[in-house]
């Protein structure tokens, strides 16, 4: 299998590659309608791309009068690796050039074991996908990590829930191990890119994507592009204060949203409710866990579904606090859509209703009049599709 050695030579070629990635096979005439090029200039750029092997002819296009042209498509053998590292699990997927997931594996994993142990596991999962015949090698890989990333270098910076990762050269180390170009970003930015490419945000240029998992973060998309801020830490909303003098947080401050409502905070509150006798359902689940003795967001969702008042109250309280922060973001940013994703979204519509109520109550009517607040569509594949999108954006840009 040929690996991707060429890059587009100019912005026109890059635009054509991205159009073929996002829209699938297309005729020269239809591509010409979408790019500002004369027919002769378009023909030159397409022919150059055909010479590089990045695109191939793909059957005859529908007739528009005159001689029928060939469809062209991205080379079908191109393969991207998408890696989404969470706090407690890792997802690895292989996609084709159109970012369709061809194979996807997930394993539990503790990010606190450090980068060497985590990447051993990632490489083993990638090898498993290769061994299944989906890829002989990878043309590029996108990696998401659950903490702030200095984007140009692909290096995590003082991530609160990732001890041992500060300054680790993720991009450089994995590029060597995988033998292909690698791009690294914060996991919530990749979730936003995934939902933008193939999920609920497909037709929206300005939106917020909130990930509620072990931590809480926000992907900010402006004019169709992820906004990362000056140093890469934009969207770190888990550390906005919601309770003055509230609980201590892993970041060193008190009263952060993340300290009061995240996967870890919810599990702790659920165990308190079970042990204090406030929640018979959670107490029964805690007993059933037996040797583990730990509750999770999924247990809270199950108790709430059974009508447990304490579990419902935990979800509403968390939704209210999250909604309070999102209301401030909506007033400030005026997005066209708010997407809620991450592990805690198993709490479903009780959580969504609490968030919506708070946002619609607190933000100005002009900002919320036509504002959908919805759950993400892609679930666990959002991050890996976003990771493949990240590396393809890099490779489908002028060399």
C-alpha positions as CSV (number, residue, x, y, z in Angstrom):
1,X,0.0,0.0,0.0
2,X,1.4,3.4,-1.0
3,X,1.9,5.8,1.9
4,X,1.0,9.5,1.5
5,X,4.2,11.2,0.7
6,X,2.9,14.2,-1.4
7,X,1.1,17.2,0.0
8,X,-1.0,19.7,-1.9
9,X,1.2,22.2,-3.6
10,X,-1.1,25.2,-3.2
11,X,-4.4,26.4,-1.6
12,X,-6.5,25.4,-4.6
13,X,-5.3,21.8,-4.4
14,X,-5.9,21.8,-0.6
15,X,-9.4,23.1,-1.1
16,X,-10.1,20.4,-3.7
17,X,-8.9,17.7,-1.4
18,X,-11.0,18.9,1.5
19,X,-14.1,19.1,-0.8
20,X,-13.5,15.5,-1.8
21,X,-13.0,14.5,1.9
22,X,-16.2,16.2,3.1
23,X,-18.4,15.5,0.0
24,X,-17.1,12.2,-1.3
25,X,-16.5,11.5,-5.1
26,X,-17.4,14.3,-7.4
27,X,-17.1,15.4,-11.0
28,X,-14.7,18.1,-12.2
29,X,-17.7,20.2,-13.3
30,X,-19.3,20.0,-9.8
31,X,-15.9,20.8,-8.1
32,X,-15.5,23.7,-10.5
33,X,-18.9,25.1,-9.2
34,X,-17.4,25.1,-5.7
35,X,-14.0,26.6,-6.3
36,X,-13.2,29.9,-7.8
37,X,-11.1,28.6,-10.8
38,X,-11.4,28.7,-14.5
39,X,-12.0,25.4,-16.2
40,X,-8.5,25.3,-17.6
41,X,-6.9,26.1,-14.2
42,X,-9.1,23.6,-12.5
43,X,-8.1,20.9,-15.0
44,X,-4.4,21.7,-14.3
45,X,-4.8,21.4,-10.5
46,X,-6.9,18.1,-10.8
47,X,-4.3,16.6,-13.1
48,X,-1.5,17.5,-10.7
49,X,-3.4,15.8,-7.9
50,X,-4.0,12.7,-10.0
51,X,-0.2,12.6,-10.7
52,X,0.6,12.7,-7.0
53,X,-1.8,9.7,-6.4
54,X,-3.7,11.6,-3.7
55,X,-6.8,11.4,-6.0
56,X,-7.9,8.8,-8.5
57,X,-10.5,8.6,-11.3
58,X,-13.7,7.0,-10.2
59,X,-16.2,6.1,-12.9
60,X,-18.1,8.4,-15.3
61,X,-19.9,11.4,-13.8
62,X,-23.6,12.2,-14.6
63,X,-23.9,14.0,-17.9
64,X,-24.4,17.8,-17.9
65,X,-24.5,18.0,-21.7
66,X,-21.4,17.4,-23.9
67,X,-18.7,14.9,-23.2
68,X,-19.1,13.1,-19.8
69,X,-16.2,13.5,-17.4
70,X,-14.9,11.1,-14.8
71,X,-15.7,11.5,-11.2
72,X,-12.6,11.8,-9.0
73,X,-12.2,10.7,-5.4
74,X,-9.5,10.6,-2.8
75,X,-7.2,7.6,-3.1
76,X,-9.1,4.7,-1.5
77,X,-6.0,3.3,0.2
78,X,-5.3,6.4,2.4
79,X,-5.6,5.6,6.1
80,X,-5.8,7.9,9.1
81,X,-5.5,6.8,12.8
82,X,-7.7,8.6,15.3
83,X,-6.8,8.3,19.0
84,X,-9.1,9.7,21.8
85,X,-7.4,9.4,25.2
86,X,-9.8,10.0,28.0
87,X,-9.2,10.0,31.8
88,X,-10.4,6.4,32.2
89,X,-10.4,4.9,28.7
90,X,-8.9,5.1,25.2
91,X,-10.6,4.9,21.8
92,X,-8.6,4.1,18.7
93,X,-10.0,4.0,15.2
94,X,-8.8,3.7,11.6
95,X,-10.6,5.8,8.9
96,X,-10.4,6.1,5.2
97,X,-9.6,9.5,3.6
98,X,-13.3,10.5,3.7
99,X,-13.1,9.9,7.5
100,X,-15.5,6.9,7.5
101,X,-14.6,4.7,10.5
102,X,-13.4,1.3,9.2
103,X,-12.6,-0.2,12.6
104,X,-12.8,1.1,16.2
105,X,-11.5,-0.4,19.5
106,X,-12.0,0.8,23.1
107,X,-10.2,-0.2,26.3
108,X,-10.3,1.0,29.9
109,X,-7.2,2.8,30.9
110,X,-6.0,5.2,33.6
111,X,-4.4,8.3,32.1
112,X,-2.6,8.8,35.5
113,X,-0.4,5.8,34.6
114,X,1.6,8.3,32.5
115,X,2.4,8.7,28.8
116,X,4.8,5.7,28.4
117,X,2.2,3.2,29.7
118,X,-0.7,4.8,27.9
119,X,1.1,5.0,24.5
120,X,2.2,1.3,24.8
121,X,-1.5,0.5,25.0
122,X,-2.4,2.9,22.1
123,X,0.3,1.3,19.9
124,X,-1.0,-2.2,20.8
125,X,-4.5,-1.2,19.8
126,X,-3.3,0.4,16.5
127,X,-1.4,-2.8,15.8
128,X,-4.5,-4.8,16.4
129,X,-6.4,-2.7,13.9
130,X,-3.6,-3.2,11.3
131,X,-3.5,-6.9,11.9
132,X,-7.2,-7.1,11.1
133,X,-6.4,-6.1,7.6
134,X,-7.8,-2.6,7.7
135,X,-4.5,-0.9,7.1
136,X,-0.9,-1.7,6.2
137,X,0.3,1.6,7.7
138,X,-1.1,5.0,8.5
139,X,-0.7,8.2,6.5
140,X,-1.2,10.3,9.6
141,X,-2.6,10.2,13.1
142,X,-4.6,12.6,15.2
143,X,-4.4,12.3,19.0
144,X,-6.7,13.8,21.7
145,X,-5.6,14.1,25.3
146,X,-7.8,15.3,28.3
147,X,-5.9,18.4,29.2
148,X,-4.5,21.7,27.8
149,X,-2.2,21.3,24.8
150,X,0.4,23.8,23.4
151,X,-1.0,23.2,19.9
152,X,1.9,23.9,17.5
153,X,4.3,21.6,19.4
154,X,1.7,19.0,20.4
155,X,2.7,19.1,24.1
156,X,0.4,18.9,27.1
157,X,0.9,21.8,29.6
158,X,0.3,21.3,33.3
159,X,-2.9,19.1,32.8
160,X,-4.7,18.9,36.2
161,X,-5.9,15.2,35.8
162,X,-2.7,14.0,34.0
163,X,0.2,13.7,36.4
164,X,3.5,12.9,34.6
165,X,2.3,14.4,31.2
166,X,3.5,18.0,31.6
167,X,5.8,18.8,28.7
168,X,5.8,15.3,27.3
169,X,6.5,15.5,23.5
170,X,3.4,13.5,22.4
171,X,3.6,14.6,18.8
172,X,7.3,13.8,18.3
173,X,7.3,10.5,20.2
174,X,4.2,9.0,18.5
175,X,5.3,10.3,15.1
176,X,8.5,8.2,15.5
177,X,6.6,5.1,16.8
178,X,3.9,5.2,14.1
179,X,6.2,6.3,11.2
180,X,3.7,9.0,10.1
181,X,2.8,12.7,10.7
182,X,1.0,13.3,14.0
183,X,-1.2,16.2,15.3
184,X,-2.2,16.5,19.0
185,X,-5.1,18.5,20.5
186,X,-7.3,18.7,23.6
187,X,-10.0,16.0,23.5
188,X,-12.9,18.3,23.6
189,X,-11.7,20.2,20.5
190,X,-11.6,16.9,18.7
191,X,-15.1,16.0,19.9
192,X,-16.3,19.4,18.4
193,X,-14.5,18.6,15.1
194,X,-16.1,15.2,15.0
195,X,-19.6,16.5,15.5
196,X,-18.9,19.2,12.9
197,X,-17.7,16.7,10.4
198,X,-20.3,13.9,10.8
199,X,-22.6,14.7,13.7
200,X,-25.2,17.2,14.9
201,X,-23.1,20.3,14.0
202,X,-22.7,19.5,10.3
203,X,-24.4,22.7,9.0
204,X,-23.3,25.1,11.8
205,X,-20.3,27.5,11.7
206,X,-20.4,28.9,15.2
207,X,-21.1,26.6,18.1
208,X,-20.0,25.4,21.5
209,X,-19.3,21.7,22.3
210,X,-19.4,20.9,26.0
211,X,-17.8,17.6,27.1
212,X,-18.9,16.4,30.6
213,X,-16.8,13.4,31.6
214,X,-14.1,12.9,34.3
215,X,-13.4,16.6,33.6
216,X,-15.4,19.3,31.9
217,X,-14.2,21.3,28.8
218,X,-15.6,23.3,25.9
219,X,-14.7,23.2,22.2
220,X,-15.3,26.6,20.6
221,X,-15.9,26.7,16.8
222,X,-15.8,30.1,15.1
223,X,-16.4,30.5,11.4
224,X,-16.0,26.7,11.0
225,X,-12.6,26.6,12.7
226,X,-11.7,25.5,16.2
227,X,-10.7,28.5,18.3
228,X,-7.8,27.5,20.6
229,X,-6.8,30.9,22.1
230,X,-3.3,32.4,22.3
231,X,-1.7,29.5,24.2
232,X,-4.1,26.6,23.5
233,X,-6.2,26.8,26.7
234,X,-9.4,28.3,25.4
235,X,-12.5,26.5,26.6
236,X,-11.2,25.3,29.9
237,X,-14.6,26.0,31.5
238,X,-14.4,23.2,34.1
239,X,-12.3,25.7,36.2
240,X,-14.9,28.5,36.2
241,X,-16.1,29.1,39.7
242,X,-19.7,28.1,40.5
243,X,-19.5,28.2,44.3
244,X,-17.5,30.8,46.2
245,X,-15.6,28.9,48.9
246,X,-16.9,25.6,47.4
247,X,-15.1,22.3,47.2
248,X,-11.3,22.1,46.6
249,X,-10.5,21.3,42.9
250,X,-7.6,19.3,41.4
251,X,-6.4,22.6,39.8
252,X,-5.7,24.1,43.3
253,X,-8.7,26.5,43.4
254,X,-12.1,26.1,45.2
255,X,-15.6,25.9,43.9
256,X,-14.8,25.1,40.2
257,X,-17.6,23.6,38.1
258,X,-15.5,20.4,37.7
259,X,-15.3,20.0,41.5
260,X,-19.1,20.1,41.8
261,X,-20.3,18.3,38.6
262,X,-18.1,16.0,36.6
263,X,-17.9,12.2,36.4
264,X,-15.7,12.0,39.5
265,X,-17.8,14.5,41.5
266,X,-21.0,12.8,40.6
267,X,-19.7,9.4,41.6
268,X,-18.6,10.8,45.0
269,X,-22.0,12.5,45.6
270,X,-23.8,9.3,44.6
271,X,-21.8,7.3,47.1
272,X,-22.6,9.8,49.8
273,X,-26.4,9.6,48.9
274,X,-26.2,5.8,49.0
275,X,-24.2,5.6,52.3
276,X,-26.4,8.2,54.1
277,X,-29.6,6.4,53.3
278,X,-31.0,9.2,51.1
279,X,-31.0,6.9,48.0
280,X,-32.3,3.3,48.3
281,X,-31.6,2.7,44.6
282,X,-28.0,3.9,44.7
283,X,-27.5,1.9,48.0
284,X,-28.7,-1.2,46.2
285,X,-26.4,-0.5,43.2
286,X,-23.4,0.1,45.5
287,X,-24.1,-3.2,47.3
288,X,-24.4,-5.0,43.9
289,X,-21.1,-3.5,42.8
290,X,-19.8,-5.6,45.7
291,X,-16.0,-5.9,45.5
292,X,-15.7,-2.7,43.4
293,X,-17.6,-0.5,45.9
294,X,-17.7,2.4,43.4
295,X,-20.6,4.1,41.7
296,X,-20.5,5.8,38.3
297,X,-22.5,8.3,36.3
298,X,-24.2,5.2,34.6
299,X,-25.4,4.1,38.0
300,X,-26.9,7.5,38.8
301,X,-28.6,7.4,35.4
302,X,-30.0,3.9,36.2
303,X,-31.3,5.1,39.6
304,X,-32.9,8.2,38.1
305,X,-34.6,6.0,35.4
306,X,-36.1,4.0,38.3
307,X,-37.5,7.2,39.8
308,X,-35.0,7.6,42.6
309,X,-35.5,11.1,44.0
310,X,-31.9,11.6,45.2
311,X,-30.4,10.6,41.9
312,X,-32.7,12.9,40.0
313,X,-31.8,15.7,42.4
314,X,-28.0,15.1,41.8
315,X,-28.6,15.3,38.0
316,X,-30.7,18.5,38.3
317,X,-28.2,20.2,40.6
318,X,-25.3,19.4,38.2
319,X,-27.4,20.5,35.2
320,X,-28.2,23.8,36.9
321,X,-24.5,24.5,37.7
322,X,-23.4,23.6,34.2
323,X,-26.3,25.6,32.7
324,X,-25.2,28.6,34.8
325,X,-21.7,28.5,33.2
326,X,-23.1,27.8,29.7
327,X,-25.5,30.8,30.1
328,X,-22.5,33.1,30.6
329,X,-20.8,31.6,27.5
330,X,-24.0,32.0,25.4
331,X,-24.4,35.7,26.4
332,X,-20.7,36.3,25.6
333,X,-20.3,34.2,22.4
334,X,-23.8,34.1,20.9
335,X,-23.4,30.6,19.3
336,X,-25.8,29.0,16.8
337,X,-25.8,25.7,18.6
338,X,-24.7,24.1,22.0
339,X,-23.7,20.4,21.8
340,X,-23.5,18.4,25.1
341,X,-21.3,15.3,24.9
342,X,-19.1,13.1,27.1
343,X,-19.6,10.1,29.4
344,X,-22.0,11.9,31.7
345,X,-24.5,12.4,28.8
346,X,-25.9,9.0,29.8
347,X,-27.9,11.1,32.2
348,X,-29.8,12.1,29.1
349,X,-32.8,14.3,29.1
350,X,-33.0,15.1,32.8
351,X,-29.6,16.7,32.5
352,X,-30.4,18.4,29.2
353,X,-33.7,19.8,30.6
354,X,-31.9,21.3,33.6
355,X,-29.2,22.9,31.4
356,X,-31.7,24.3,29.0
357,X,-33.9,25.8,31.7
358,X,-30.9,27.6,33.2
359,X,-29.6,28.9,29.9
360,X,-33.0,30.1,28.6
361,X,-33.7,31.7,32.0
362,X,-30.3,33.5,32.4
363,X,-29.2,34.5,28.8
364,X,-30.8,37.3,26.8
365,X,-33.7,36.4,24.5
366,X,-31.8,37.6,21.5
367,X,-29.1,35.0,22.1
368,X,-31.4,32.1,23.0
369,X,-34.4,32.8,20.7
370,X,-33.3,30.2,18.1
371,X,-30.6,28.4,20.1
372,X,-30.8,24.6,20.0
373,X,-29.1,22.9,23.0
374,X,-28.7,19.2,22.1
375,X,-26.9,16.0,22.9
376,X,-24.1,15.0,20.5
377,X,-25.0,12.4,17.8
378,X,-21.7,10.5,17.6
379,X,-21.1,9.2,21.1
380,X,-17.7,7.5,21.5
381,X,-16.8,8.0,17.8
382,X,-16.9,11.8,18.0
383,X,-13.3,12.1,19.3
384,X,-11.7,9.6,16.9
385,X,-13.5,11.1,13.9
386,X,-12.4,14.6,15.1
387,X,-8.8,13.3,15.5
388,X,-8.8,12.0,11.9
389,X,-10.2,15.3,10.8
390,X,-7.4,17.1,12.6
391,X,-4.6,15.2,10.9
392,X,-6.4,15.4,7.5
393,X,-6.7,19.1,7.8
394,X,-3.0,19.2,8.4
395,X,-2.1,16.9,5.5
396,X,-4.7,18.5,3.1
397,X,-3.1,22.0,3.5
398,X,-0.3,23.4,1.3
399,X,3.1,21.9,2.0
